Amino acid sequence: MSKKMYWLFFLWIITAFLTSCSEKRQPAIPEDISFAATVNIKDMTISFVDLEKKELAAEWAMEKPYTGALILPDNDSILLYGKQLETADLYSLKEGKLIDSWETGEGIVNGILLETNEIAFADQHLNEIRFFHLNGEEEKQIESEIDPLTLLESGEKNKLFVLSFNHEKLGIIDLESKQKSGEFTIHPSAAGAWLNEKNGEIWIGGHGEGVEIEQNIHVYDEETGKLKKKIPAASMPINFLGQENQVYVLSHGSNMLYKINESGEEAASVSIAANPFEMAFAGDKLLVAGYDSNDLHILEPENLKTLKSIKVGEGPFKIVIRESVK
């Protein structure tokens, strides 16, 4: 074999090897199942729980430290992102393979799918809120306070509220003009929020400052920013979900889940999981993930009774829900 032929053969081998690596496939997720997927930080996996069978359906072993995910409107694409990653990666669920990567740069810590079918990312490297179309094209960047984290959309008023973890400000973005439209001062180390549009209030939790652990939900007037009241929810209330005049509050410092009515009165509470960070609604069920217990709990929202606990990967940090396509 001539030297030229040798090198051509060598390059073909290398190309074939790299191609096989880049086309690594994950187990396909059938279109006919509804699932809750947990993004697990500690072992870099994604667990798919079949919501009808209430059992683990599949697990993806990833090669990047993803921390968050979004299910796109086609119900087949899952967009994965993480603070340490240069790209947000789009996978087809039914094919179990990478189909696109968006050049975001590092710093993406949170993302939400807006009612306009745009995606808003919180970028802690640039300290900006970044808006993307579903094709991965970036539309606009808007400067935020330092370390933006929690994003809260008001579809009724076409606003996006932005909480910055290390700055005592809540920023407001007009989603029509994509311009900052206001801000007000809030308590330190704020995290997690719920918009009570009926009463014109924003409920905000947090971790607390220094040795002072946050023990309350702070309720602000949505327009003026005035602190209206505090509601006890010990300790570290950091996640909120509203449904039918009730709000569910997860306090990860005490492993407590609270059910509170809109007036701030506690209707029920239960100790749940170990170090719970994340929860979601799936139909008429409430899901809570235990970051240190590595499990997903399925509960009745009415009485907070646990129906089943399912083991998932290590360190579930984010839950996304997909209803069956067929």
Backbone bond lengths (Angstrom), bond angles and torsions (degrees), N, CA, C in turn:
res aa  C-N    CA-C-N  psi(-1)  N-CA   C-N-CA  omega(-1)  CA-C   N-CA-C  phi
1 M - - - 1.465 - - 1.532 108.99 -
2 S 1.330 115.34 129.11 1.458 118.41 179.81 1.523 109.89 -67.85
3 K 1.362 115.04 162.22 1.470 118.64 179.95 1.526 111.35 -61.31
4 K 1.356 116.33 -37.11 1.472 119.37 179.84 1.516 110.81 -64.67
5 M 1.338 116.31 -43.35 1.461 120.19 -179.95 1.526 110.55 -65.78
6 Y 1.321 115.01 -36.00 1.470 119.21 179.20 1.521 110.52 -60.10
7 W 1.357 115.96 -46.62 1.468 119.61 -177.90 1.534 111.70 -68.82
8 L 1.304 117.96 -35.59 1.463 120.46 176.19 1.522 110.78 -62.97
9 F 1.352 114.91 -41.92 1.466 119.02 178.47 1.530 110.85 -65.11
10 F 1.364 115.29 -40.26 1.468 119.92 179.65 1.533 111.00 -62.73
11 L 1.336 117.61 -44.86 1.468 121.77 179.29 1.521 111.41 -63.54
12 W 1.343 116.34 -36.45 1.465 119.39 179.11 1.530 110.94 -64.24
13 I 1.363 115.08 -39.96 1.469 119.58 178.43 1.526 110.83 -63.73
14 I 1.361 114.67 -45.43 1.473 118.98 -179.13 1.527 110.71 -62.79
15 T 1.347 115.94 -44.33 1.466 120.43 -179.62 1.524 111.10 -61.53
16 A 1.333 115.63 -43.23 1.464 119.49 179.43 1.516 111.03 -63.07
17 F 1.363 116.00 -38.10 1.466 120.29 -179.97 1.528 110.78 -65.98
18 L 1.355 116.02 -47.12 1.465 119.52 -178.85 1.518 111.21 -64.83
19 T 1.346 115.83 -37.92 1.459 118.46 179.60 1.517 111.24 -63.68
20 S 1.357 115.55 -41.75 1.459 118.09 180.00 1.511 111.22 -64.76
21 C 1.360 117.56 -34.00 1.462 120.80 178.30 1.520 110.98 -66.61
22 S 1.380 115.55 -46.04 1.453 119.53 -175.63 1.513 112.22 -69.49
23 E 1.337 117.53 -18.79 1.450 119.80 -178.33 1.524 112.03 -102.43
24 K 1.332 115.92 22.79 1.460 119.10 178.87 1.519 109.75 -56.64
25 R 1.313 115.39 129.71 1.459 120.05 -176.72 1.519 110.33 -106.15
26 Q 1.318 114.59 146.30 1.451 122.42 174.13 1.527 107.99 -100.41
27 P 1.338 118.14 164.06 1.464 119.26 175.18 1.537 111.11 -56.06
28 A 1.317 116.48 131.47 1.472 120.55 -179.80 1.527 109.98 -66.96
29 I 1.336 115.33 143.92 1.464 121.08 176.69 1.528 107.57 -104.57
30 P 1.319 118.70 110.90 1.472 120.71 -176.43 1.527 111.86 -56.45
31 E 1.344 114.19 146.56 1.457 119.27 -178.17 1.526 113.22 -70.63
32 D 1.336 116.09 -18.30 1.461 118.64 -173.57 1.525 113.44 -93.63
33 I 1.323 118.48 14.13 1.461 118.18 175.66 1.527 109.73 -115.10
34 S 1.318 114.03 143.64 1.465 120.45 170.54 1.522 106.57 -94.39
35 F 1.329 115.52 133.07 1.464 117.71 -175.97 1.513 112.57 -136.59
36 A 1.341 112.88 160.85 1.458 121.36 164.76 1.515 105.43 -113.13
37 A 1.324 116.49 125.64 1.466 121.00 178.61 1.521 108.92 -107.46
38 T 1.323 116.39 131.56 1.463 120.37 175.07 1.525 108.88 -106.49
39 V 1.326 115.72 133.57 1.468 121.10 173.61 1.518 106.65 -91.99
40 N 1.332 116.14 115.16 1.462 121.36 -171.39 1.531 110.11 -103.87
41 I 1.322 115.20 117.61 1.460 120.49 -171.75 1.527 112.78 -75.09
42 K 1.329 116.75 -42.61 1.465 119.48 -169.11 1.529 113.45 -67.86
43 D 1.338 117.90 -37.19 1.473 118.76 -178.82 1.530 112.32 -113.77
44 M 1.334 117.18 10.87 1.471 123.30 176.55 1.539 111.50 53.04
45 T 1.333 115.63 51.09 1.459 120.54 176.70 1.524 109.40 -123.79
46 I 1.304 114.62 165.98 1.464 121.74 170.03 1.528 107.00 -125.47
47 S 1.336 116.39 123.51 1.464 121.18 -178.92 1.523 108.96 -103.00
48 F 1.332 115.87 132.53 1.461 121.45 178.29 1.525 108.65 -109.51
49 V 1.330 117.07 116.99 1.464 122.28 -178.98 1.522 108.99 -104.90
50 D 1.333 116.12 121.32 1.463 122.23 176.37 1.524 107.94 -69.20
51 L 1.333 117.33 116.57 1.459 120.05 -173.67 1.524 112.81 -75.64
52 E 1.323 117.83 -24.07 1.467 119.35 177.93 1.527 110.45 -77.34
53 K 1.320 116.21 -45.87 1.468 119.99 -179.00 1.529 112.68 -83.17
54 K 1.334 115.27 -14.37 1.473 121.19 -177.00 1.530 110.84 54.36
55 E 1.316 114.56 52.04 1.463 120.14 177.84 1.523 109.48 -150.61
56 L 1.341 114.62 160.47 1.462 119.60 179.31 1.517 109.90 -67.02
57 A 1.335 117.19 126.43 1.459 121.16 -178.33 1.522 112.21 -97.00
58 A 1.321 116.99 -35.30 1.471 120.30 -177.95 1.516 108.72 -166.54
59 E 1.307 115.01 162.57 1.458 120.08 175.19 1.524 109.06 -140.64
60 W 1.322 116.04 132.71 1.458 121.12 178.12 1.531 108.68 -103.18
61 A 1.316 116.50 129.01 1.466 121.48 172.77 1.525 107.45 -93.88
62 M 1.329 116.49 115.81 1.453 120.67 -174.28 1.534 110.67 -99.25
63 E 1.321 115.22 161.91 1.464 120.47 -179.80 1.520 112.07 -105.85
64 K 1.326 116.92 2.96 1.463 121.15 179.69 1.536 109.12 -129.21
65 P 1.342 117.10 151.72 1.470 120.42 -178.78 1.535 112.44 -81.95
66 Y 1.333 115.70 72.73 1.460 119.67 177.87 1.532 109.91 -70.15
67 T 1.332 115.67 145.48 1.472 120.23 178.23 1.522 112.65 -122.97
68 G 1.333 117.39 -12.53 1.456 119.94 -178.02 1.510 111.65 -150.05
69 A 1.340 115.47 167.00 1.464 120.14 -177.26 1.520 109.74 -154.73
70 L 1.319 114.77 157.70 1.463 122.57 173.24 1.520 108.12 -137.75
71 I 1.335 117.09 139.58 1.456 121.26 170.29 1.528 107.09 -92.70
72 L 1.317 117.30 124.17 1.462 120.58 -177.69 1.531 110.67 -82.36
73 P 1.338 117.71 164.56 1.473 120.92 -171.98 1.528 114.79 -60.78
74 D 1.331 119.30 -21.00 1.465 118.84 178.15 1.524 112.25 -73.02
75 N 1.354 116.42 -5.37 1.466 123.34 177.22 1.529 113.47 65.67
76 D 1.323 117.14 5.49 1.470 119.44 177.40 1.523 111.73 -117.51
77 S 1.316 117.86 -19.04 1.464 120.74 -175.50 1.521 110.28 -99.57
78 I 1.324 115.27 130.77 1.464 120.75 174.14 1.526 107.51 -116.68
79 L 1.340 115.04 124.76 1.463 121.76 -178.01 1.526 108.20 -100.48
80 L 1.327 116.50 121.44 1.461 122.29 -176.57 1.522 110.03 -110.27
81 Y 1.326 116.30 138.23 1.464 120.19 -178.41 1.531 110.01 -142.77
82 G 1.327 115.59 168.17 1.462 120.07 178.82 1.514 110.34 -167.92
83 K 1.316 116.79 153.39 1.467 121.75 -174.40 1.514 112.76 -62.77
84 Q 1.342 116.83 -32.81 1.469 119.82 -175.48 1.525 112.61 -90.73
85 L 1.310 118.16 4.85 1.465 120.81 -171.25 1.527 112.43 -102.72
86 E 1.309 115.90 145.39 1.461 122.07 178.52 1.524 112.03 -81.61
87 T 1.334 116.53 -19.47 1.463 120.23 -177.82 1.519 111.19 -132.68
88 A 1.326 115.81 154.89 1.470 122.51 164.82 1.525 104.79 -99.36
89 D 1.326 116.27 129.44 1.464 120.43 -170.23 1.525 111.22 -110.32
90 L 1.335 114.53 135.04 1.461 121.57 -176.36 1.525 108.95 -106.70
91 Y 1.332 115.88 123.38 1.460 121.42 179.47 1.531 109.84 -115.34
92 S 1.327 115.64 144.11 1.465 121.21 169.07 1.521 107.57 -85.44
93 L 1.316 116.45 126.39 1.466 120.11 -179.88 1.525 111.43 -70.71
94 K 1.332 116.98 -43.73 1.466 118.90 -176.07 1.526 112.38 -72.01
95 E 1.335 116.78 -23.44 1.464 120.25 178.23 1.527 112.03 -99.50
96 G 1.327 116.35 -17.66 1.453 120.24 179.24 1.514 113.58 64.00
97 K 1.322 116.69 34.16 1.478 118.03 -178.12 1.526 111.66 -141.45
98 L 1.324 113.84 157.66 1.458 121.33 177.22 1.521 109.35 -68.99
99 I 1.363 116.06 129.69 1.464 118.71 -179.43 1.530 112.85 -117.06
100 D 1.356 117.11 -16.16 1.464 118.51 178.93 1.529 108.67 -166.59
101 S 1.323 115.92 157.44 1.464 122.05 173.76 1.515 108.97 -135.21
102 W 1.318 116.00 133.22 1.456 121.36 -179.88 1.532 108.59 -101.42
103 E 1.315 117.15 130.70 1.468 121.59 -178.28 1.527 109.39 -79.54
104 T 1.325 115.99 90.34 1.463 120.35 -178.31 1.520 112.68 -96.03
105 G 1.336 117.77 -25.65 1.454 120.88 -167.42 1.513 109.70 76.51
106 E 1.340 116.45 168.27 1.456 120.48 -178.31 1.532 111.57 -71.09
107 G 1.321 115.66 158.66 1.469 119.31 171.86 1.511 116.14 117.76
108 I 1.339 118.51 -6.43 1.468 120.35 -176.03 1.530 109.25 -77.59
109 V 1.333 116.86 116.11 1.470 121.33 -177.29 1.524 113.40 -112.97
110 N 1.317 117.05 -14.97 1.462 119.41 -179.78 1.534 108.82 -158.75
111 G 1.315 115.13 153.12 1.462 119.43 177.55 1.514 110.01 -152.61
112 I 1.328 116.70 145.71 1.470 120.51 174.86 1.526 108.93 -135.01
113 L 1.330 114.53 148.67 1.463 121.05 173.98 1.519 107.55 -90.89
114 L 1.327 116.16 116.73 1.461 121.03 -177.17 1.527 110.88 -79.28
115 E 1.335 115.86 164.47 1.463 120.38 179.27 1.530 111.89 -62.94
116 T 1.327 116.96 -20.64 1.461 122.03 178.71 1.532 112.23 -84.20
117 N 1.349 115.86 5.75 1.463 121.67 -176.09 1.525 112.50 62.61
118 E 1.313 115.82 30.13 1.463 121.89 167.55 1.532 106.99 -105.05
119 I 1.319 115.05 161.85 1.462 119.68 177.76 1.520 108.67 -113.35
120 A 1.333 115.11 131.70 1.466 120.86 174.52 1.515 108.27 -108.31
121 F 1.337 116.48 123.99 1.460 122.46 177.33 1.526 109.61 -107.93
122 A 1.338 116.51 142.07 1.471 121.59 168.89 1.523 107.55 -94.94
123 D 1.331 116.41 120.78 1.464 122.76 -175.77 1.532 108.93 -112.13
124 Q 1.328 117.19 111.04 1.473 120.48 -176.98 1.521 112.71 -87.38
125 H 1.312 118.97 -6.69 1.470 119.41 172.97 1.518 110.30 -84.28
126 L 1.305 115.92 -43.97 1.465 119.88 179.25 1.519 111.96 -88.11
127 N 1.360 117.06 -14.69 1.470 121.92 -172.20 1.524 110.21 54.16
128 E 1.315 113.04 57.15 1.464 120.47 -179.29 1.519 109.80 -142.62
129 I 1.327 115.49 158.04 1.451 122.27 166.77 1.520 106.20 -100.76
130 R 1.323 115.64 125.76 1.464 120.57 -172.87 1.527 110.08 -117.21
131 F 1.303 116.09 130.82 1.464 121.75 -176.02 1.535 109.70 -106.41
132 F 1.336 115.54 130.51 1.456 122.03 -178.80 1.530 110.04 -124.30
133 H 1.343 115.22 143.80 1.465 120.15 167.50 1.525 108.56 -77.56
134 L 1.338 116.51 165.93 1.458 120.59 -177.74 1.530 113.11 -69.01
135 N 1.323 116.91 -14.43 1.472 119.20 176.81 1.523 111.72 -87.10
136 G 1.338 117.15 4.84 1.456 120.58 178.27 1.512 114.10 91.47
137 E 1.326 117.64 -3.20 1.470 120.73 179.33 1.521 109.47 -78.16
138 E 1.324 116.05 129.79 1.462 119.56 179.28 1.518 110.12 -80.43
139 E 1.336 114.77 130.44 1.462 120.10 -175.90 1.525 112.12 -93.47
140 K 1.348 116.20 -45.14 1.461 118.03 -174.60 1.515 110.54 -163.48
141 Q 1.343 115.84 154.06 1.450 122.70 172.90 1.517 108.38 -121.75
142 I 1.328 115.84 136.03 1.458 120.56 179.13 1.520 108.63 -126.07
143 E 1.306 116.83 126.88 1.461 121.34 -178.49 1.524 110.60 -62.98
144 S 1.340 115.21 139.69 1.458 120.29 177.50 1.523 109.15 -124.32
145 E 1.330 115.83 -179.07 1.462 119.05 171.38 1.533 108.51 -70.87
146 I 1.332 116.37 175.43 1.471 120.58 -178.11 1.529 110.48 -65.58
147 D 1.330 115.66 136.38 1.460 123.52 175.51 1.534 113.44 57.96
148 P 1.329 118.57 60.85 1.475 119.82 173.78 1.523 109.65 -62.41
149 L 1.332 116.79 142.99 1.464 119.06 -177.12 1.534 111.51 -138.82
150 T 1.308 117.06 -67.80 1.466 120.30 -175.04 1.526 110.25 -84.55
151 L 1.328 116.68 132.21 1.464 123.13 178.03 1.523 108.06 -118.87
152 L 1.332 115.76 134.11 1.460 120.75 -175.15 1.522 108.56 -138.16
153 E 1.332 116.75 118.01 1.468 120.33 -176.98 1.522 111.37 -96.19
154 S 1.318 115.82 136.24 1.459 121.99 168.42 1.520 107.30 -107.28
155 G 1.341 116.50 101.25 1.454 119.56 178.64 1.505 111.95 -67.22
156 E 1.323 116.28 -32.42 1.461 121.71 -178.60 1.516 111.51 -65.55
157 K 1.340 117.09 -41.29 1.467 121.20 -177.06 1.520 112.61 -106.52
158 N 1.349 116.64 4.13 1.457 121.60 176.25 1.527 112.03 55.38
159 K 1.323 114.03 48.29 1.466 120.33 -179.48 1.522 109.70 -126.50
160 L 1.324 114.48 156.37 1.454 120.82 171.67 1.530 107.67 -123.28
161 F 1.326 115.85 122.08 1.458 121.19 177.55 1.536 108.25 -95.43
162 V 1.328 115.85 136.20 1.470 121.40 -175.63 1.524 109.74 -126.01
163 L 1.322 116.08 120.59 1.463 120.81 175.71 1.518 108.84 -99.82
164 S 1.331 115.93 133.37 1.457 121.05 176.56 1.516 108.89 -105.92
165 F 1.330 115.64 125.47 1.461 120.11 -171.15 1.518 112.26 -63.04
166 N 1.337 118.15 -38.87 1.459 120.84 -174.52 1.523 113.19 -107.36
167 H 1.313 116.94 23.20 1.454 119.42 178.86 1.516 107.15 -145.62
168 E 1.296 117.01 134.35 1.466 120.91 -171.62 1.526 111.24 -83.34
169 K 1.316 115.24 54.89 1.459 120.47 -179.41 1.523 110.52 -136.99
170 L 1.309 115.22 144.68 1.454 122.02 168.20 1.519 107.15 -111.93
171 G 1.324 117.00 119.47 1.455 121.62 179.84 1.519 111.51 -95.66
172 I 1.325 115.84 150.16 1.469 121.71 -179.48 1.524 109.16 -123.56
173 I 1.325 116.27 129.04 1.466 121.79 178.69 1.525 109.07 -116.60
174 D 1.334 116.07 130.47 1.470 121.31 173.37 1.527 107.81 -78.07
175 L 1.335 116.52 117.78 1.466 119.49 -173.59 1.520 113.25 -75.90
176 E 1.324 117.34 -17.08 1.466 118.66 178.19 1.534 110.65 -78.83
177 S 1.329 115.96 -47.54 1.470 119.76 -178.65 1.524 111.71 -88.82
178 K 1.333 116.97 -13.22 1.470 121.77 -173.73 1.535 110.19 54.29
179 Q 1.330 114.48 49.40 1.459 121.37 177.18 1.522 109.10 -131.10
180 K 1.343 115.74 151.55 1.451 118.78 173.86 1.523 109.04 -67.01
181 S 1.330 115.98 133.94 1.458 118.24 -176.68 1.529 112.45 -120.87
182 G 1.323 117.62 0.59 1.465 118.29 177.25 1.512 111.41 164.41
183 E 1.329 114.47 176.88 1.458 121.46 175.77 1.512 108.23 -164.81
184 F 1.326 116.40 159.31 1.456 119.70 169.49 1.526 110.16 -148.55
185 T 1.323 114.59 161.94 1.461 121.27 -176.06 1.531 110.45 -79.88
186 I 1.334 115.01 136.84 1.457 120.94 176.29 1.528 109.20 -128.69
187 H 1.317 117.09 -176.00 1.459 121.80 -178.37 1.539 110.20 -76.19
188 P 1.344 118.13 161.79 1.480 120.66 -177.76 1.522 112.50 -73.53
189 S 1.357 114.76 157.47 1.474 123.71 176.34 1.523 112.02 53.23
190 A 1.326 115.81 42.50 1.464 121.21 -179.33 1.525 110.28 -74.82
191 A 1.320 115.28 142.70 1.468 120.60 176.61 1.520 108.25 -158.11
192 G 1.324 115.79 138.66 1.455 120.27 179.41 1.515 110.99 79.25
193 A 1.327 116.22 138.04 1.462 119.09 -177.90 1.521 110.20 -158.89
194 W 1.320 114.84 158.33 1.469 122.01 175.36 1.517 107.79 -138.74
195 L 1.322 115.06 133.59 1.466 120.97 -179.96 1.518 109.13 -97.37
196 N 1.318 116.12 114.01 1.463 122.42 176.49 1.524 107.55 -96.29
197 E 1.342 115.09 83.42 1.474 119.72 -173.07 1.515 111.52 -65.80
198 K 1.313 117.18 -30.98 1.462 121.14 -179.84 1.527 110.82 -59.23
199 N 1.338 116.64 -41.23 1.466 121.27 -178.19 1.520 113.07 -101.96
200 G 1.339 117.96 2.82 1.461 120.82 179.58 1.518 112.29 64.28
201 E 1.342 116.02 41.76 1.464 120.46 -176.37 1.523 111.21 -126.20
202 I 1.328 115.23 152.61 1.462 121.41 168.52 1.522 108.01 -120.08
203 W 1.315 114.98 121.25 1.470 120.78 177.07 1.536 106.96 -94.39
204 I 1.318 116.93 128.25 1.466 120.94 -176.49 1.525 110.05 -130.56
205 G 1.322 116.07 135.60 1.461 121.76 177.36 1.514 111.34 -104.08
206 G 1.329 116.58 -151.82 1.456 119.06 178.71 1.519 112.09 160.71
207 H 1.344 113.93 178.87 1.462 120.59 -178.17 1.525 112.64 -97.89
208 G 1.321 116.64 -22.61 1.454 120.17 -173.67 1.522 110.33 100.75
209 E 1.312 115.33 165.36 1.464 121.07 -175.69 1.522 109.83 -113.72
210 G 1.346 117.08 125.50 1.458 121.06 -179.53 1.521 110.92 62.20
211 V 1.349 116.36 -127.95 1.472 119.90 -179.62 1.529 111.46 -85.67
212 E 1.325 116.61 -5.84 1.471 120.76 -179.53 1.520 109.33 -85.13
213 I 1.315 116.18 100.50 1.465 120.51 179.90 1.521 110.30 -77.18
214 E 1.319 115.20 134.40 1.467 119.25 -178.72 1.533 110.89 -65.29
215 Q 1.320 115.75 129.49 1.465 121.04 -177.50 1.527 112.05 -118.19
216 N 1.334 116.83 0.39 1.463 119.66 -172.40 1.524 112.94 -135.49
217 I 1.312 113.89 158.35 1.464 122.05 165.21 1.525 106.42 -93.52
218 H 1.331 116.38 131.93 1.463 121.36 179.05 1.529 107.73 -99.52
219 V 1.309 116.38 125.36 1.463 121.53 -177.47 1.524 109.02 -106.95
220 Y 1.340 116.21 115.91 1.464 122.37 -177.73 1.520 111.09 -109.70
221 D 1.326 116.06 149.21 1.450 120.36 170.47 1.524 108.42 -69.65
222 E 1.305 116.37 128.41 1.467 121.03 -174.87 1.520 112.91 -62.49
223 E 1.319 118.39 -32.47 1.470 121.49 -175.98 1.528 112.15 -89.47
224 T 1.337 116.81 -46.26 1.467 119.91 -172.81 1.528 113.05 -94.10
225 G 1.322 116.71 -21.15 1.457 120.06 -176.32 1.516 113.10 81.04
226 K 1.320 117.36 4.18 1.465 120.67 -179.48 1.530 110.24 -68.25
227 L 1.351 116.01 134.82 1.466 120.68 175.77 1.525 108.15 -73.54
228 K 1.340 116.01 116.17 1.466 120.62 -175.92 1.524 112.34 -89.48
229 K 1.332 116.20 -38.62 1.463 119.18 -178.96 1.517 109.44 -171.25
230 K 1.326 114.49 169.73 1.464 121.27 172.58 1.523 108.69 -121.67
231 I 1.342 115.11 142.51 1.458 121.22 179.91 1.530 107.76 -118.77
232 P 1.324 119.27 123.64 1.475 120.65 -179.99 1.525 111.41 -61.59
233 A 1.339 116.30 134.40 1.473 122.06 176.25 1.528 107.97 -159.44
234 A 1.338 115.39 62.17 1.461 120.50 -174.96 1.535 111.00 -67.78
235 S 1.339 117.83 147.55 1.458 123.01 -21.29 1.529 108.42 -121.25
236 M 1.349 114.15 152.67 1.460 123.41 -175.53 1.531 112.92 61.67
237 P 1.300 118.27 63.41 1.474 119.61 174.00 1.524 110.36 -69.06
238 I 1.325 117.88 113.31 1.468 119.33 -171.61 1.534 114.12 -128.70
239 N 1.330 116.65 3.31 1.462 117.20 177.93 1.522 109.47 -146.64
240 F 1.336 116.15 140.52 1.458 122.35 -174.38 1.528 109.64 -135.22
241 L 1.348 114.98 143.47 1.458 121.22 171.56 1.522 108.47 -141.51
242 G 1.304 117.29 130.20 1.458 120.82 179.54 1.514 111.24 -106.56
243 Q 1.360 116.38 141.46 1.461 121.21 176.28 1.523 108.95 -161.29
244 E 1.322 116.21 128.06 1.467 123.30 173.50 1.528 112.24 47.57
245 N 1.312 116.38 59.85 1.467 123.58 175.62 1.530 113.97 64.10
246 Q 1.325 115.85 14.89 1.455 119.85 176.44 1.530 108.05 -125.90
247 V 1.322 115.68 150.93 1.458 119.42 173.54 1.528 107.95 -125.73
248 Y 1.317 114.16 135.41 1.464 121.32 178.90 1.524 107.54 -102.51
249 V 1.322 116.01 129.28 1.467 121.53 -173.90 1.526 108.86 -123.47
250 L 1.320 115.21 129.14 1.462 120.95 -179.04 1.529 108.64 -106.45
251 S 1.329 116.13 121.04 1.469 121.61 178.25 1.523 108.17 -108.21
252 H 1.331 116.07 105.05 1.460 117.40 -170.24 1.527 112.65 -79.77
253 G 1.339 117.84 -15.36 1.461 119.40 177.44 1.517 113.32 -74.42
254 S 1.319 117.44 -23.73 1.469 122.06 -178.51 1.520 112.00 -118.51
255 N 1.336 117.09 2.12 1.474 122.42 -177.60 1.530 111.25 58.43
256 M 1.313 116.66 35.57 1.467 120.32 -176.66 1.529 111.30 -109.43
257 L 1.316 114.38 141.04 1.461 122.11 171.81 1.524 107.17 -114.46
258 Y 1.346 115.67 124.56 1.457 121.26 -179.48 1.529 110.37 -111.38
259 K 1.328 114.89 142.88 1.468 121.27 169.61 1.527 106.17 -112.36
260 I 1.329 115.76 119.33 1.470 121.27 -172.21 1.522 108.70 -128.51
261 N 1.340 116.78 138.30 1.468 117.52 177.01 1.536 109.75 -82.02
262 E 1.312 116.02 173.19 1.465 120.41 -172.72 1.525 113.05 -64.90
263 S 1.330 116.61 -17.63 1.462 120.01 178.30 1.523 111.76 -85.10
264 G 1.336 115.75 -7.64 1.458 119.48 179.13 1.509 113.81 96.99
265 E 1.338 117.58 9.34 1.464 120.96 -179.79 1.525 110.07 -90.89
266 E 1.317 116.28 132.16 1.468 120.89 -179.30 1.518 110.76 -72.82
267 A 1.330 116.09 128.06 1.459 121.80 178.98 1.521 111.68 -100.41
268 A 1.336 116.56 -29.65 1.466 120.66 -179.99 1.520 107.91 -166.14
269 S 1.325 115.64 161.29 1.463 120.54 174.42 1.520 108.18 -157.02
270 V 1.324 115.50 156.72 1.458 120.24 -179.04 1.524 108.80 -156.71
271 S 1.332 116.11 145.83 1.457 120.37 171.97 1.524 108.00 -80.49
272 I 1.340 116.45 132.22 1.469 119.29 -172.30 1.523 110.86 -143.22
273 A 1.305 116.94 132.84 1.467 123.96 172.37 1.530 111.66 57.55
274 A 1.326 116.27 -171.10 1.463 122.74 176.43 1.514 108.17 -124.27
275 N 1.333 115.25 117.19 1.449 122.10 -178.65 1.538 111.17 57.20
276 P 1.325 117.20 59.17 1.474 119.79 -178.62 1.531 111.42 -75.56
277 F 1.325 116.37 132.72 1.464 122.09 179.08 1.522 112.45 -111.60
278 E 1.332 115.62 -33.07 1.457 118.49 -163.73 1.527 111.37 -129.12
279 M 1.333 116.47 145.71 1.457 121.43 173.68 1.523 109.02 -147.43
280 A 1.341 115.33 163.53 1.462 120.89 -177.87 1.517 108.51 -160.16
281 F 1.325 116.13 156.35 1.449 121.36 170.84 1.526 108.49 -93.18
282 A 1.340 115.04 139.52 1.464 120.96 171.95 1.524 105.60 -131.61
283 G 1.340 116.28 98.60 1.448 120.39 -174.19 1.519 109.91 62.59
284 D 1.340 116.54 -123.32 1.462 120.05 -178.97 1.521 112.04 -99.71
285 K 1.318 116.45 20.67 1.465 120.48 179.29 1.532 110.36 -119.07
286 L 1.317 114.51 152.42 1.465 121.35 177.52 1.532 108.44 -109.04
287 L 1.318 116.17 132.73 1.463 121.72 -178.81 1.526 109.65 -113.57
288 V 1.328 116.16 137.73 1.471 122.11 176.54 1.518 108.01 -131.98
289 A 1.329 117.22 133.19 1.468 121.98 179.29 1.521 109.80 -104.67
290 G 1.328 116.39 134.64 1.463 121.97 177.57 1.522 110.11 -98.41
291 Y 1.335 116.72 112.37 1.467 120.87 -174.98 1.529 111.84 -64.27
292 D 1.332 117.71 -39.85 1.466 120.93 -179.07 1.521 113.45 -94.73
293 S 1.325 118.08 -18.15 1.470 120.62 178.37 1.522 111.78 -95.59
294 N 1.349 116.27 -5.77 1.472 121.53 174.37 1.531 112.24 55.04
295 D 1.331 116.03 49.29 1.462 119.13 -178.03 1.529 111.22 -145.68
296 L 1.316 113.09 163.83 1.460 121.03 176.90 1.525 107.13 -121.62
297 H 1.329 115.85 123.90 1.460 121.20 -178.13 1.532 109.30 -102.94
298 I 1.325 115.65 133.35 1.459 121.96 176.12 1.525 107.50 -106.31
299 L 1.347 116.69 122.36 1.460 121.24 -173.18 1.527 111.91 -124.81
300 E 1.340 114.38 157.06 1.459 121.55 167.39 1.524 107.81 -83.08
301 P 1.336 118.95 120.13 1.473 119.43 -178.23 1.529 113.28 -63.46
302 E 1.330 116.59 -27.08 1.469 119.34 -175.36 1.533 111.76 -64.15
303 N 1.327 115.81 -45.80 1.467 119.48 -174.26 1.533 113.50 -122.47
304 L 1.339 116.81 3.57 1.476 123.33 -179.82 1.528 112.32 61.73
305 K 1.319 116.31 25.18 1.462 120.21 177.60 1.535 109.61 -78.67
306 T 1.344 115.81 132.26 1.464 120.23 177.95 1.521 110.21 -78.59
307 L 1.346 116.69 124.05 1.462 121.92 178.94 1.529 110.34 -88.33
308 K 1.331 115.19 -36.72 1.459 118.34 -179.96 1.532 109.44 -163.64
309 S 1.330 115.34 147.66 1.468 121.70 173.05 1.523 108.00 -118.75
310 I 1.317 115.74 131.48 1.477 120.87 -174.23 1.517 109.14 -123.36
311 K 1.324 116.90 129.28 1.446 120.41 177.99 1.540 110.78 -70.58
312 V 1.332 115.30 135.07 1.466 121.15 177.01 1.523 107.24 -126.56
313 G 1.330 116.82 -168.08 1.461 120.50 178.33 1.521 111.63 -65.76
314 E 1.333 115.71 179.24 1.457 120.41 -174.12 1.534 111.68 -86.17
315 G 1.331 114.82 124.33 1.458 120.48 176.59 1.516 114.67 81.33
316 P 1.349 118.52 50.67 1.486 119.03 178.39 1.523 110.79 -63.11
317 F 1.330 115.87 122.28 1.467 121.15 -170.95 1.527 111.92 -119.58
318 K 1.321 116.11 -20.07 1.458 120.65 -178.28 1.523 109.03 -143.78
319 I 1.338 116.76 140.52 1.467 121.67 175.51 1.529 107.89 -118.53
320 V 1.335 116.51 133.59 1.472 120.23 169.51 1.534 107.85 -127.14
321 I 1.322 115.52 147.74 1.461 122.46 -175.18 1.526 109.56 -113.94
322 R 1.347 117.17 138.48 1.467 121.76 172.93 1.527 108.00 -130.68
323 E 1.353 115.25 122.62 1.456 119.79 172.44 1.518 107.77 -78.15
324 S 1.334 117.10 151.42 1.460 120.05 -177.81 1.518 110.85 -60.41
325 V 1.327 115.76 144.83 1.469 121.16 -178.43 1.519 110.04 -80.19
326 K 1.354 116.90 -34.76 1.469 120.31 -176.40 1.512 110.73 -110.52
